[in-house]
Amino acid sequence: MNWQASEFWQFSLDCYQQKQHQFLQLQDNFNLNVNLLLFAKFADKQNRLLTVTQWQQIIVSIEQSNQIIQQHRKTRRLARNNNSSLYKKLLEQELQLEQNQQQQIINTVNNLQIMTEIKPNNAGPYCIAAGIDVTPPLVERFHQLNN
């Protein structure tokens, strides 16, 4: 299967719009990457299951862009109350950085052999690969994303 970044981006925009609060809670409270959570849901929708090792490869492939996005996000949040035009510009830049990161994810995934599975759940393997304990509160948050 050849994954398309534009398809993933559109899926992400739609999904994030519906569940923004849940994604941000997972990002802020559990230190999870929203793009990787979105990709987990995207892969689930495609009936594809990635292994922990494959998730680790994806995580490594976006380490640099992740650091850039996190630093940019801190800057944007500092500008939130001071200058609305600056904040808006920083938000637009952050969205472009997020889209670029999604392209990196797709580039990496297109070089992997990914299993087909009926009703896969990629959130668990992603968390394990990221070194995050899959606790009951975290599992509950994942269920909220899928409802």
Secondary structure by P-SEA (a helix, b strand, c coil): ccccaaaaaaaaaaaaaacaaaaaaaaacccccaaaaaaaaaaaaacccccaaaaaaaaaaaaaaaaaaaaaaaaaaaaccccaaaaaaaaaaaaaaaaaaaaaaaaaaaaccccccccccaaaaaaaaacccccaaaaaaaaaaac
